[in-house]
Amino acid sequence: MKPTQQLHAAGQSLWLDNITRNLLDSGTLERYISDDSITGLTSNPTIFDKAIEAGADYDEDIAAGEGAGTDKEEVFFDLALADLRRAADLFGPVHERTDGVDGWVSLEVSPLLAHDTGATVEQAKALHARSERPNIFIKIPGTAEGLPAIEECIFAGVPINVTLLFSAGQYQDAAEAYLRGIERRVAAGLNPVVPSVASVFVSRWDKAVAGRVPGHLEDRLGIAVATLAYQAYRTLLESPRWGRLANEGARPQRLLWASTSTKNPAAPDILYVQALAAPFTINTMPEATLAAFGDHGEVGDLPASKSRAAKQTLSSFAEVGIDHQELAGQLQSEGTESFDASWKSLLASIATKGDKLAAGRQ
């Protein structure tokens, strides 16, 4: 049994952090599902941007949108949904077998709406309606403006992937928004089952402090912060508040590890996968990380939360001037700006490709 299959069998869901039309057309995604126990995937604007620039897979969709005078953002959503519906269908058997716990794919609302709660809710509902699949998450950032949008969308029955979370505190804020949405549904006599995941980004922590800390602290911050997020996750699931909702038939918002590729070339390429192999969590990873773990990953006893050691690690970082709470806010702000820039780059790529295709027809 391959290490990826062993990890799945031990209780963690493995998702692919990639989606391209070639991945679908070539049968590669199907192979990942059958050979590597991949049970879902995530997408982001950068992934689509690179795929559009790399070849002609999306030319027909872009040309059709250009010919119809469609807004560039709508052109993107049309082509992205076409891919994600196909991927969702491939994960359909997993989704059905797990009764909706697993087998999900994700589509992001426009990052340009990150500070507009009302517009985020409106677009999330619209994208959910357009998805035409039961296993497509809509991604909303866990920012100050995103949190009330998450609550409102959960109340409205829209499955949500909360993205851009970096710390235990930010995870708890996202979980609170989810709980409020479910509690409102229970109070209104609605079905309390609205799937959601909370995505905590890991490797960006270590990239942010690279070269600023002693060698013995390199590549340790992300895992320590993620460990405390996992502890917060387990504490919530054991709380009376969650117990009351579970008694009404609600299901937990699952914790997802994002940004799990190793950024430091000198560090093990499966560093974060090994460290965060915790049950009832999800790890979404790029193809290179998936291949590396499939080649030389090892699955022993899945780790329990090591919050005391994690807190000691954070104390060591504090001693060298790294305030992890302040850095968490900085990382979320930078992540929002990065997603914004990626979105603008994606729309520019669609416009450039559309102009070239139009010129070629003349």
SULMO-V514459 format. One record per residue. RES is the residue in one small letter. SS is DSSP state (hx for helix, st for strand, lp for the rest). PHI is phi as a letter, one per 40 degrees, with the letter a starting at -180 (none if undefined). PSI is psi in radians with two decimals (999 if undefined). Layout:
BEGIN
res-><RES/RES>
ss-><SS/SS>
phi-><PHI/PHI>
psi-><PSI/PSI>
END
This chain:
BEGIN
res-><m/k/p/t/q/q/l/h/a/a/g/q/s/l/w/l/d/n/i/t/r/n/l/l/d/s/g/t/l/e/r/y/i/s/d/d/s/i/t/g/l/t/s/n/p/t/i/f/d/k/a/i/e/a/g/a/d/y/d/e/d/i/a/a/g/e/g/a/g/t/d/k/e/e/v/f/f/d/l/a/l/a/d/l/r/r/a/a/d/l/f/g/p/v/h/e/r/t/d/g/v/d/g/w/v/s/l/e/v/s/p/l/l/a/h/d/t/g/a/t/v/e/q/a/k/a/l/h/a/r/s/e/r/p/n/i/f/i/k/i/p/g/t/a/e/g/l/p/a/i/e/e/c/i/f/a/g/v/p/i/n/v/t/l/l/f/s/a/g/q/y/q/d/a/a/e/a/y/l/r/g/i/e/r/r/v/a/a/g/l/n/p/v/v/p/s/v/a/s/v/f/v/s/r/w/d/k/a/v/a/g/r/v/p/g/h/l/e/d/r/l/g/i/a/v/a/t/l/a/y/q/a/y/r/t/l/l/e/s/p/r/w/g/r/l/a/n/e/g/a/r/p/q/r/l/l/w/a/s/t/s/t/k/n/p/a/a/p/d/i/l/y/v/q/a/l/a/a/p/f/t/i/n/t/m/p/e/a/t/l/a/a/f/g/d/h/g/e/v/g/d/l/p/a/s/k/s/r/a/a/k/q/t/l/s/s/f/a/e/v/g/i/d/h/q/e/l/a/g/q/l/q/s/e/g/t/e/s/f/d/a/s/w/k/s/l/l/a/s/i/a/t/k/g/d/k/l/a/a/g/r/q>
ss-><lp/lp/hx/hx/hx/hx/hx/hx/hx/lp/lp/lp/st/st/st/st/st/lp/lp/lp/hx/hx/hx/hx/hx/lp/lp/hx/hx/hx/hx/hx/hx/hx/hx/hx/lp/st/st/st/st/st/lp/lp/hx/hx/hx/hx/hx/hx/hx/hx/hx/hx/lp/lp/lp/lp/hx/hx/hx/hx/hx/hx/hx/hx/hx/lp/lp/lp/lp/hx/hx/hx/hx/hx/hx/hx/hx/hx/hx/hx/hx/hx/hx/hx/hx/hx/hx/hx/lp/hx/hx/hx/hx/hx/hx/lp/lp/lp/lp/lp/lp/lp/st/st/st/st/lp/lp/hx/hx/hx/lp/lp/lp/hx/hx/hx/hx/hx/hx/hx/hx/hx/hx/hx/hx/hx/hx/hx/lp/lp/lp/lp/st/st/st/st/st/st/lp/lp/hx/hx/hx/hx/hx/hx/hx/hx/hx/hx/hx/hx/lp/lp/lp/lp/st/st/st/st/st/st/lp/lp/hx/hx/hx/hx/hx/hx/hx/hx/hx/hx/hx/hx/hx/hx/hx/hx/hx/hx/hx/hx/lp/lp/lp/lp/lp/lp/lp/lp/st/st/st/st/st/st/lp/hx/hx/hx/hx/hx/hx/hx/lp/lp/lp/lp/lp/hx/hx/hx/lp/lp/lp/hx/hx/hx/hx/hx/hx/hx/hx/hx/hx/hx/hx/hx/hx/hx/hx/hx/lp/lp/hx/hx/hx/hx/hx/hx/hx/hx/lp/lp/lp/lp/lp/lp/st/st/st/st/st/lp/lp/lp/lp/lp/lp/lp/lp/lp/lp/lp/lp/hx/hx/hx/hx/hx/lp/lp/lp/lp/lp/st/st/st/st/st/lp/hx/hx/hx/hx/hx/hx/hx/hx/hx/hx/lp/lp/lp/lp/lp/lp/lp/lp/lp/lp/hx/hx/hx/hx/hx/hx/hx/hx/hx/hx/hx/hx/hx/lp/lp/lp/lp/hx/hx/hx/hx/hx/hx/hx/hx/hx/hx/hx/hx/hx/hx/hx/hx/hx/hx/hx/hx/hx/hx/hx/hx/hx/hx/hx/hx/hx/hx/hx/hx/hx/hx/hx/hx/hx/hx/lp>
phi-><none/c/d/c/c/c/c/c/c/c/h/b/c/b/b/c/c/a/a/b/c/c/d/c/c/c/g/c/c/c/c/c/c/c/c/b/g/c/b/i/a/b/b/a/d/c/c/c/d/c/c/c/c/c/a/b/d/b/c/c/c/c/c/c/c/c/c/c/g/c/d/d/c/c/d/c/c/c/c/c/c/c/c/c/c/c/c/c/c/c/c/d/c/c/d/c/c/c/f/g/c/b/g/b/b/b/b/c/c/d/c/c/c/d/b/b/c/c/c/c/c/c/c/c/c/c/c/c/c/c/c/f/b/c/b/b/c/b/c/b/c/c/c/d/c/c/c/c/c/c/d/c/c/c/d/c/g/c/c/b/b/c/b/g/b/b/b/c/c/c/c/c/c/c/c/c/c/c/c/c/c/c/c/c/c/c/c/c/g/c/c/c/c/b/c/a/b/b/c/c/c/b/c/c/d/c/c/c/b/d/g/b/b/d/d/c/b/c/g/b/c/d/c/c/c/c/c/c/c/c/c/c/c/c/c/c/c/c/c/d/c/c/d/c/c/c/c/c/h/c/b/c/c/c/c/b/c/b/f/b/c/c/c/c/c/c/c/d/c/b/d/c/c/c/c/b/c/b/c/f/b/b/b/b/b/c/d/c/c/d/c/c/c/c/c/b/c/b/b/b/c/c/c/c/c/b/c/c/c/c/c/c/c/c/c/c/c/c/c/b/g/b/c/c/c/c/c/c/c/c/c/c/c/c/c/c/c/c/c/c/c/c/c/c/c/c/c/c/c/c/c/c/c/c/c/c/c/c/c/c/c/c>
psi-><2.29/2.69/-0.65/-0.70/-0.66/-0.73/-0.72/-0.76/-0.46/-0.15/0.06/2.41/2.36/2.13/2.75/2.28/1.18/2.61/2.12/2.79/-0.60/-0.63/-0.61/-0.85/-0.60/-0.18/0.09/-0.74/-0.71/-0.65/-0.70/-0.67/-0.80/-0.63/-0.44/0.11/0.57/2.25/0.31/3.08/2.81/2.74/2.85/2.91/-0.64/-0.69/-0.83/-0.66/-0.84/-0.69/-0.67/-0.73/-0.48/-0.41/-2.74/0.21/-0.54/0.12/-0.73/-0.77/-0.75/-0.73/-0.69/-0.74/-0.68/-0.74/-0.54/-0.04/0.49/2.48/2.47/-0.64/-0.70/-0.59/-0.78/-0.86/-0.62/-0.83/-0.62/-0.76/-0.58/-0.76/-0.78/-0.54/-0.74/-0.76/-0.73/-0.65/-0.65/-0.59/0.02/-0.80/-0.66/-0.78/-0.74/-0.74/-0.63/0.14/0.73/0.02/-0.68/-3.10/0.65/2.67/2.84/2.50/2.34/2.44/2.86/2.16/-0.31/-0.22/0.18/-0.48/0.33/1.69/-0.87/-0.76/-0.60/-0.80/-0.79/-0.80/-0.67/-0.77/-0.73/-0.76/-0.68/-0.74/-0.66/-0.37/-0.58/0.39/2.55/-0.19/0.72/2.04/2.58/2.21/2.24/2.32/2.54/0.79/3.05/-0.72/-0.43/-0.54/-0.84/-0.49/-0.67/-0.82/-0.80/-0.68/-0.69/-0.77/-0.61/-0.08/0.35/2.11/2.27/2.35/1.92/2.08/3.01/0.77/2.42/-0.28/2.98/-0.69/-0.77/-0.65/-0.78/-0.64/-0.73/-0.70/-0.65/-0.75/-0.72/-0.81/-0.76/-0.71/-0.74/-0.72/-0.66/-0.65/-0.75/-0.79/-0.53/0.02/0.39/2.82/2.16/-0.03/1.75/1.82/2.58/2.65/2.66/2.03/1.95/2.14/2.38/-1.03/-0.37/-0.45/-0.88/-0.58/-0.63/-0.51/0.08/2.28/-0.04/-0.08/2.78/2.72/-0.62/-0.18/-0.07/2.38/0.52/-0.29/-0.80/-0.75/-0.69/-0.80/-0.73/-0.62/-0.71/-0.59/-0.69/-0.70/-0.74/-0.67/-0.85/-0.65/-0.73/-0.76/-0.34/0.06/2.65/-0.61/-0.81/-0.64/-0.68/-0.71/-0.69/-0.62/-0.41/-0.05/0.08/2.77/2.63/2.59/2.11/2.63/2.28/2.31/2.11/2.91/1.00/0.23/2.50/2.19/-0.43/2.01/-0.38/-0.17/2.76/2.42/-0.17/0.45/-0.92/-0.51/-0.79/-0.79/-0.47/0.51/1.27/2.48/2.66/0.61/3.03/2.45/2.03/2.21/2.60/2.93/-0.68/-0.71/-0.70/-0.79/-0.69/-0.78/-0.66/-0.49/-0.80/0.37/2.70/2.40/1.93/-2.45/2.27/2.33/2.47/2.98/2.30/1.07/-0.58/-0.80/-0.65/-0.72/-0.66/-0.66/-0.77/-0.60/-0.67/-0.66/-0.67/-0.62/-0.41/0.31/0.25/1.90/1.82/-0.51/-0.73/-0.71/-0.58/-0.77/-0.69/-0.76/-0.68/-0.70/-0.78/-0.66/-0.70/-0.77/-0.67/-0.75/-0.66/-0.82/-0.69/-0.68/-0.78/-0.66/-0.71/-0.83/-0.61/-0.66/-0.70/-0.73/-0.76/-0.77/-0.71/-0.73/-0.72/-0.74/-0.69/-0.72/-0.62/-0.41/-0.21/999>
END
